[in-house]
Amino acid sequence: MSEPHGTQESATYDVVVLGAGPVGQNVADRARAAGLSVAVVERELVGGECSYWACIPSKALLRPVIAVADARRVDGARQAVTGRLDTDGVFARRNRYVADWDDSGQARRVKSLGADLYRGQGRLDGPRRVTVTRDDGVRRRLTARHAVAVATGSRPVLPDIPGIAEARPWTNRHGTDSGTVPARLAIVGGGGVGVEMATLWQGLGSQVTLLVRRRLLPRMEAFAGELVAQGLAEAGVDVRIGVRVTALRRPDPAGPVTLTVDDGSELEADEVLFATGRTPGTDDIGLDTVGLTPGSWLDVDTTCLVRGVDGDWLYALGDVNHRALLTHQGKYQARTAGDAIGARAAGLPLDDGPWGDHATTADQHAVPQVFFTDPEAGAVGLTAGQAERAGYRVRAVDLDFNAAQGANLYADGYQGHARLVVDLDREILLGVTFVGPGVSELLHSATVAVAGEVPLKRLRHAVACFPTVSEIWLFLLAACRREHEQTRTGS
């Protein structure tokens, strides 16, 4: 899509957005709903990392792997599963969902919002000013009357170890846009990207080795990582926990890569994928022109206004503020900030108290996350350890999913585990974790309970349909009640 017809060397808008991914599009949408004029600047594909190299392609690729695994858990269906996945079909499915990396449809969406799209590198140039440099060197100067919103996301971090450049490692981008299956794939890192990529490529026929320094899914309850590690191992992944890669060698660019591990072993693979963290996309957006440090995470208040910048005009949304590197949480921040920008522009009071219309309270109390592994792992809110460190009096209530008949009907021999983290003083839930087949679609009920601070006495009246996996709520709440009564009576 070309720039707006009639665009001159400079232009003025109410709001200028840096980044046209889902987060940038959402803040633009809410600012337009408030009647403000908006310019959106994008240096890569409109739609961002999520649309082309992260959430969308990874889930498009993972779904066939999980679908086959689910079928194999049901007698009568498992007999129909023969042979391997059709990798050409899986890759074609991924390509459809990323529109063959053609962003014209997403560009039309930006236009449909009533926003103007500028392609090029956007950089701050002092308060409320942005310079856009196109690939051909042409520059445009944009001025924002009310706000500049930074939604430039993050990119993968590669560790500084000998041989890293020579090894030419994969990152999440290579892991989701590759059209060939490596015979042997080493994956370094046990977070969400690491475990999902291990699930995906093992399912597509690669022999995967997963190398992890501590434990899998370290920000979730410990049992989540343990069950996912068990599932990966059962699928054929070589899971090695407590190891660190110290060096890499790839003398022949077309040959295999050798990893040296701190336990004294060496591992040869056809490709190596590093999933070892992210860094903010703020190194080349002109932060120094407004008194901030290039390449830094941006500290924000509850409306996502950047602290340390005078004038209440600079906002940071999504990955760049480091609150929760999750697309859905960034979109939530963008909707909230867009409404706050509109209110400030109109001179209206802000509703920025806890759970207010202009507050991102969920960032602290109710962040949901799901990892599409086999089994799936989903959680919202605080773990038991996080809640205790925050000063709450808590009780963790645990239950295996096979307590629910619906789970057993969903999968023969269903294996999964659930935990509620109960605030003993207020009798509400601070956190919920589910691990098991299909739990991704169960998590929103937990998110509603945590975000709504629904009393346990009221949750008892939310009746789960029989026979569904959701019946686990009935048994978890009954366990909560039993433990409460035992504590009260001292029995």
N, C-alpha and C positions, 0 to 999 in steps of 0.2 A: 504494500500500500504506500502510495506517495504521501508527501506531507500535505497539509490542508491547502486547498487552492487559495492563492493570493497571499501566502505566508511571506512576509518581508524579512529583512535582516534581524529585526527584533519584534517581539510581541509581548503583550501583557495578559495574564490570566489571574483568576482568583487563587487557583491552586495549581502547582506543578508537581507531578508525581515522577520520581525516578524509579523505573522498574515497571514492566508491564506483565508481570506474572499474575497469578491469582490474587496475591495480596495487593499489588498496585491497582489491578482492575477493580477490586472491591472498594478501596478507598476512593477511587475515581467515581464509582457508582454512587456511593453515599454522598459525596460532595456535590455531584450533579443533582441528586434528589433534593439537596438543600438549595438548589437554584444557582450554584456557583459554576463559573466557567473553569474548565480543567484542560491542562496539557499533560500528556503521558509520554515519557521518554524511555526508549528501550534500545540497548546496544546489541542485543542478540535476537533470539526469536521471541516474538510476542506470545506470551503464555508461560515463559520462564522455565526454570529447572524442573518444576513439578510436572509440567505438561509433556516434556520431551525426554527427560533423563532421570526422573525420580518416581514420584507416586504413580503416575498414569502408566508408563511403560512397565514398571516393575510389577504392578498388580495385574496388568494385562498378560504378562509372561507367567506370573505365578499361578493365576487361576487354573489353567489346564493341569498344572502339577498337583494342586490341591484337590481338584475335582476327581482326578484319578485316584489319589490317596483316599478320598472319602468313599469312592465306589468300592474300593478294596476292603473297606471295613464293614460292608453289608453283604451277608450271605445271599447268594442269588445274583447279586450284581458283580461281585468279585470274579465270578466265573466268566463274565462277559469281557473282562479287561484282559486283553491279550496283546503282546508286543509292547513296543515302546511308544512314547509320544511322537507324533509327527512334527519334528522340529520346524520344517518349512511352514507348516500350518500355524504353529505357535508364533513364529517370527512374523508371519503375515498378519496375524491377529494384532500383535504389538504395533506393527506398522500402521494398521488402520486406526488404532486409538491415538497414535501420535501424528496422524494425518500425513504420514511420510515426511515428517519434519518440515511441513509446509505450514507457515503461520498465517496464511491469508485469512482463514476463518476467524482466528483470534483477533486479527487486526480489524476485521469487520465488526467484531463484538465491541471493541473499543470505540469504533465510530458510532455504533448503535447506542452507546451510552451518551453520546453527545460530546465526547471528549476528542481533542485533536491529538494525533499520534505523531511524534517526532522520532525518527530513527537515527541513532548515533550515540556517542558517549556523552552522557550528561554529567556535568561537574558544577558544583556550587562555585559561585564567583562573588562571595560576600553575601550579606543578609538579603534574603528573598530573591536572589539572582541565580540563574542557571545558564550555563553555556552548553550548547549541544554541538558536538563536532561529528560530522558525517564521515563515512569512509573516504569520500572524495576530498576531504579537507574543508568543505564548506561549513561555516559556523553560523549558528543562530543564537541570539541572546533572548532568554525568556525572563520575565519579571513576574513574581507572584505577589498579588496584593495581600493575601492572607496567610498562605501556608505553602511550604515545600514538604512533601512526604517522601522519605527515603524507604524504598522497598526493593533494595538491590540484592537481597538474599545472601547466600553463603556459597563457598566452594570447598572442595575437599582439601585436607591437609595431608601432605606426604611427609613421613618422618625423615630426619636428617641422618641417614645411615649410609655407610659405604656401599657404592654400587647402585644407588637408587635411580640415578639418571640412566645408567647403562641398561638397567632392567626394563625400562619403559613400562612401568606398572599400569594396570587398569585402575580406574577409580569407579565411582558409581556410574559415570557416564558410559564408560566402556562396558560396564556390567549390564547396562540396560539397552545399549544400542548395537551391540554386537550381533552379527547374523550368522556366526559360526560357533560351534560348540568345541571348546578346547578339550583334548583328551584328558589332561590333568590340570586342575586349577587349584592354586593355593590362595586362600583368603586370609588376610591378616586383620583381626579386629572382631570383637564379639558383641558389638552393639546391634542396633536394628538393621543397618545396611548389611553388616557381615552375616547375620543369621538368615536374612531373607535371600541374599545372593547365594549362600550355601544351599538353601532349600531349592532355589530355582535351578542352579546349574547342575546339581546332583540329579534333580528330576529330569533334566534334559539330556543326561547321559554322561556328563563329565565326572571324573573321579576327583572329588573335592577333599582337600585337607584344610581344616579350619584351625588357625593358630591364634590363641587368646592368652593375654597376659594374666588376667585375673579370673573373671567369670563371665558367662554370657548374660546379656541384658542387665548390666550392673545397676541401672536406675530403677529396676523393678524389684518386687519381692524375690528373694533368693530362689524359691521353688520354681518361679517362672523360667529362669535360666536353666535350672536343672532339668525340667521337663522338656524344654526345647532341645537341650543338649542330648537327652535320651532319644528324642524323636529323630534328630539328625543322625545320630549313630545308627539307629535302626534302619534308616534309609540308605546307609552306606557311607556317610561322611566320616572321615577320620578326624575326630574332634580332639585337639590337644590343648589342654588348659594348663596355665602356669608357665608358658614359654614365651620367649621374645626373640624376634628376628634381629640379628646383629649385623648382617651383611648380605649383599646380593651379587651375583655374577651372571652376565649374559654376554660373553665375548662375541658370539655370533648373533647379530640382530634377528636372524631368521630361526635361531635355535632355541633350545629350552633355557629357562632361568633356574639358577641354583640358589636356594636360600640357606644361609647358615643360621642355626638356632642356638640359643644360649645353653641348651642342654648338651651341646657338643655334637649334635646330629646335623646332617645336611638333607635337604629335600629338593628334588628336581621336579619342576612343573613346566607345562607349556605356556602358562600365563600365571601372573600373580596379581591379585586385586587387593588394594589397601583400602580399608574402611576404618580409618583411625582418627576421625574427627573432622570438624569443619572450621573454616575461618570466615569472618564477615567480608562481604563484598563492598568494603568501604575504603579500599586503599587508593582508588583513583577517582574519587567523586568530589574532591575539593574541600574536604573537611577542614584543612588547615586555614582556609579563607574565612572560617567562622569560629576559629579558636579551638578546634577539636583535633584529635590526633588521627591522621590517616591510618586505615587498617584496623581501627579499634571497634569493639562492640559499642553500641550507643545506649547510654543509660537513659531511661525514660520514666515518666510518672505514670499514673494510672490511666491518663488519656492518651498515652504514647507520645507526649511532648518531650523532646530531648532536653535533659537537664544541662545546665552550663552554657546555654545560648540565650542571649537577651532577646526579648521581644515576643515570646510566645508564638513562634512561626514555624519552627523546624520539628517535624515528627519522624519517628523511626518505627517501622512496622515489620513484623515477621522475623526472619532469622537475624537480621542486623541488631536487634535489641537483646538477643540471647536469652529471652525468657523461655521460649519453648520452640525448638527448631522443628516445627510441624506445620504443614500447610494449613490445616483446618484452624489451628490456633492463630496463625498469622492473619487469616481471613477474618476471624473474630475481632482481632485487634484493629484491622482495617475498617470494619464496619463501625466499630466504636469510635475510632479516631475520626472517621469521616463525618459522623454525626457531631462530634465535639468541634470539629473545624467549622461546620455549618452553624452551630450555636454561637461560637465565638464571633464569627463573621457577622451574625445578626445582632450581636450584643445581648444575647439571651443568657440567663444563668445556666451554669453547668450542673448536671446531676451526676457528680463524680464521687459520691460516697460509695461505700461497699455495695456492690450489686446494682449500682445506678446505671442509667442509660449511657453515661459517658465514662464508665469505669470498666477496666479490664480485670475485674476481680477474679474471674475464673483462672487467670494466669497463675495466681497464687494457690488456689484452692481446688480447682476442678479441671485439670488438664487431662483429656483422654488421649490414649495412644494405643494403637493396635499394630502388632507385627504378624504378617501373613506367612508364618512358618507352619510346620506340621508337627505338633499341634500349634494352633494360633495362640497368641498371648496378648491379652488386653488388660488395661488398667486405667483407673481414673483417680485423681486425688493423691493422697499421701500413702506411702507404705507405713507399716507399723513402726519401723525404725525412724522414719522421717517425722512422724507424728510425735513420738516420744522425745526426739531431740528438739522439737518445737515447743515442748512443755505441756502437751496434752496428757491427760490420764486416759489410757486407751486399753482396749481389749481386742485381740485378734481372734476372730472366729473362723475356723477352717473346716472345709468339708470337701470330700471327693464328689465329683459330678455324678457318679453312678448311684448316688442316693435318689436321683430324679429318674423316674421311669422314662420320661421323654428323652433323656440323654441316651439311655440304653437302646431305645428304638431308633434314635438318630444314627448310632453306630454300635454294632455288636461289640461288646467288651469295651465300651467307651472309657477312655482314660483321660482324666482331667481333674483339676483342683481349683477351688475357689476360696477366697479370703475376704472377709469384711473387717475393716478397721473401725471400731466403734469408739466414739467420744463418750466416756462414761459419765461425764458431768451433764452433757446436753442430750444424751441418748439419740445421737444422730450419727450418720456415717461420715467419716473423714476420708475413706479410701476403699476401693474395691479392686480386686485382681481376679481375673478369670484366665485359666489356661486349659485349652481343650479344642477339639474340632468344632468349628462353627461359632466360636464365642465372639467373633468380631461383631456379629449382628445382635449380640446380647448386651454389648457394652453400653449402649445409649441409655438403657434403663438404669444402669448404675450411675451414669453421668447425671441424669435427671435427679436421682436420689441425693447425690452428693451436692450438686449445684443448688438444688432446692432446699437443702438442709431439712429433708423430710423426716419428721420424728419416726422412730422405729415403731411406735404404737400405731401410726397412720400407715406405714408401709405394709403392715399386716393385712390391711384392707385392699391392697393392690393384688388382686387374685390372678395367679398365672394360669393360663389355659392348660388343660390336660389333654394329651400328654406332650409336652414341649420341653425343650432344654431349659426354658425359663423357669420351670418348676423348682430349679435349684434355689430360687429366692425363698420359696416356702420353707425349705429345709434349713437354709441359713438363718432365717429369722426365728424359726423354732429353736435352733441351737442357741441363738442370742438370748432368747427368753429363758431357756433352761439354765444357762450359765448365770444370767442375772438373778434368777430365783435361788440358785444354789449359793451365790455370793450373799444375798440378802438373808437367807436362813442360816448361813454358816455351815451348811451340810456339804 
